Amino acid sequence: MLVIGIAGGSGSGKTTVVKAITNELKQKVVVIPQDCYYKDSSDLTDEEKRKQNFDHPDAIEWSLLCKQLRELKAGRSVRQPVYSFISCTRSKTETTLVEPADVIIIEGILIFTCKELRDQMDIKIFVDADDDDRLMRVMERDISERGKDVHWVIERYGRTVKPMYLQFIEPSKRYADIIIPQGGHNKVAIDIISATIEKELKNIQ
């Protein structure tokens, strides 16, 4: 089993890289999104939810994510939380069954800020992208997938996304084994990473 962490700022192209690597690999791959482990905010008012900082490490329940990763590495299935960005709540009844796999990919903006999680990773990848490109992707995603308006996205970007990127996410790049420039469109880098993963899997089999 190989555990791969893929980090980078919001809108950097992490999901594109994950999909590309998954499509390249012949082995069974499971993806663990950091977003599933946001703390539940059902007790907050709509105004408090609007001001919530999703880009700070304290927003994530790291203990649960680390515990479930250890379970998967031990060959046991886990029940992954289901989180809604529209309501900012974690489902109290619904979970997703995740089975162990040859390759586990953990994907998220803050995953390199948690040492306990980093220490469980075999390969750490940081997806880099231009700030303007990231903003455009964040706007498109939050409007089409999360029911937000342009004003909300721009306000949030200036209030939390950019400052938290500079404070937490960009500095975590130093933990990466591989940095992919040009976001998820760098096919050469993705091909090299896929080949490296295949080689590592053969070495541990």
C-alpha positions in Angstrom: 0.0 0.0 0.0 1.2 3.5 -0.9 -0.2 6.7 0.7 0.1 9.8 -1.4 -0.7 13.4 -0.3 -1.7 16.0 -2.8 -1.9 19.5 -1.5 -2.1 23.0 -3.0 -4.2 26.2 -2.8 -7.9 26.4 -3.5 -8.4 26.2 -7.3 -4.9 25.0 -8.0 -5.9 21.9 -9.9 -5.6 19.3 -7.2 -8.7 17.4 -8.3 -7.5 17.4 -11.9 -4.2 15.9 -10.8 -5.9 13.3 -8.7 -8.1 12.2 -11.5 -5.2 12.1 -14.0 -3.0 10.0 -11.7 -6.0 7.7 -10.9 -6.6 7.2 -14.6 -2.9 6.4 -15.2 -2.6 3.8 -12.5 -3.5 0.2 -13.0 -3.9 -0.5 -9.3 -6.9 0.1 -7.2 -7.0 3.6 -5.9 -9.0 5.2 -3.1 -9.2 9.0 -2.7 -9.7 10.6 0.7 -10.8 14.2 0.4 -9.8 16.5 3.3 -13.2 18.3 2.7 -15.1 15.4 4.2 -13.5 16.1 7.6 -14.6 19.7 8.1 -16.1 20.1 11.6 -19.8 20.2 11.8 -21.3 23.8 11.9 -25.0 23.0 12.3 -25.1 24.9 15.6 -24.0 28.2 13.9 -26.3 30.9 12.5 -26.4 31.6 8.8 -24.4 34.8 9.5 -21.8 32.9 11.5 -21.5 30.2 8.7 -21.0 33.0 6.2 -18.0 34.2 8.2 -16.6 30.7 8.8 -12.9 30.3 7.9 -12.6 27.0 5.8 -9.0 27.7 5.1 -7.6 27.5 8.6 -6.3 24.2 10.0 -8.6 24.4 13.0 -11.6 23.9 10.7 -10.6 20.2 10.1 -11.1 17.2 12.4 -7.5 15.9 12.0 -7.8 13.3 14.7 -10.6 11.5 12.8 -8.8 11.8 9.4 -5.5 10.4 10.9 -7.4 7.6 12.7 -9.3 6.5 9.6 -6.1 6.6 7.5 -4.4 4.3 10.1 -7.4 1.9 9.9 -7.1 1.8 6.1 -3.4 1.1 6.3 -4.1 -1.7 8.7 -6.4 -3.3 6.1 -9.7 -2.2 7.7 -12.6 -0.4 6.1 -13.8 3.0 7.5 -17.0 5.1 7.4 -16.0 8.4 6.0 -18.1 11.5 7.0 -20.3 13.3 4.5 -20.0 17.1 4.6 -22.1 19.7 2.7 -20.6 23.0 1.8 -24.1 24.3 1.0 -25.4 23.9 4.5 -21.9 23.8 6.2 -23.0 20.7 8.1 -21.8 17.1 8.5 -24.5 14.5 8.0 -25.5 12.8 11.2 -26.9 9.7 9.5 -25.0 9.3 6.2 -21.5 8.1 5.8 -19.4 6.7 2.9 -17.9 3.2 3.1 -14.2 3.3 2.1 -12.3 0.1 1.6 -8.5 -0.3 1.7 -6.7 -0.1 -1.6 -3.2 -0.4 -3.2 -3.0 3.4 -3.4 -4.6 5.9 -1.0 -4.6 9.5 -2.2 -5.3 12.2 0.4 -6.3 15.4 -1.2 -6.8 18.9 0.3 -5.5 22.4 0.8 -4.3 21.9 4.4 -3.1 18.3 4.6 0.6 19.2 4.9 -0.1 21.4 7.9 -0.8 18.3 10.1 2.4 16.5 11.1 0.6 13.4 12.2 -1.0 13.1 8.8 2.2 14.0 6.9 4.1 11.2 8.8 1.7 8.6 7.3 2.4 9.7 3.7 4.9 8.0 1.4 4.8 10.6 -1.3 3.9 14.3 -0.9 2.9 16.4 -3.9 2.1 20.1 -4.0 0.1 21.5 -6.9 1.2 25.0 -7.7 -0.8 27.5 -9.8 -1.0 31.3 -10.5 -3.1 33.3 -8.1 -5.3 34.7 -10.8 -6.0 31.2 -12.2 -6.8 29.9 -8.8 -9.3 32.7 -8.1 -11.1 32.1 -11.4 -11.4 28.4 -10.6 -12.6 29.1 -7.1 -15.3 31.4 -8.4 -16.5 28.9 -11.0 -16.6 26.1 -8.4 -18.2 27.9 -5.6 -20.9 29.4 -7.8 -21.7 26.2 -9.8 -21.2 23.6 -7.1 -21.8 25.3 -3.7 -24.6 27.7 -4.5 -22.6 30.9 -3.8 -22.8 34.3 -5.6 -19.9 36.3 -7.0 -19.9 38.8 -4.2 -19.7 36.1 -1.6 -16.8 34.4 -3.4 -14.8 37.6 -3.9 -15.4 38.7 -0.3 -14.3 35.3 1.1 -11.2 35.2 -1.2 -10.0 38.5 0.2 -11.0 37.7 3.8 -9.8 34.1 4.3 -8.7 32.3 1.1 -5.7 34.5 0.2 -4.5 35.3 3.7 -4.7 31.6 4.8 -2.9 30.5 1.7 0.0 32.8 2.5 0.0 31.9 6.2 -0.5 28.1 6.1 -0.8 26.5 2.6 2.1 28.1 0.7 4.6 27.5 3.5 3.6 23.8 3.7 5.1 23.5 0.2 8.4 22.9 1.9 7.2 19.4 3.0 6.5 18.3 -0.6 8.6 15.7 -2.3 7.3 16.9 -5.7 6.0 20.3 -6.8 3.8 20.4 -9.9 3.8 23.8 -11.6 0.9 24.9 -14.0 -1.7 23.2 -11.8 -3.4 20.2 -13.2 -2.4 20.8 -16.8 1.2 19.6 -16.5 0.9 16.2 -18.3 4.6 15.6 -18.2 4.7 15.9 -14.5 1.7 13.7 -14.0 3.2 11.0 -16.3 6.4 11.1 -14.3 4.6 10.9 -11.0 2.4 8.0 -12.2 5.6 6.1 -13.3 7.2 6.8 -9.9 4.2 5.4 -8.1 4.1 2.3 -10.2 7.8 1.7 -9.4 7.3 2.3 -5.7 4.5 -0.2 -5.6 6.6 -2.8 -7.3 9.4 -2.2 -4.7 7.0 -2.8 -1.7 5.2 -5.8 -3.1 
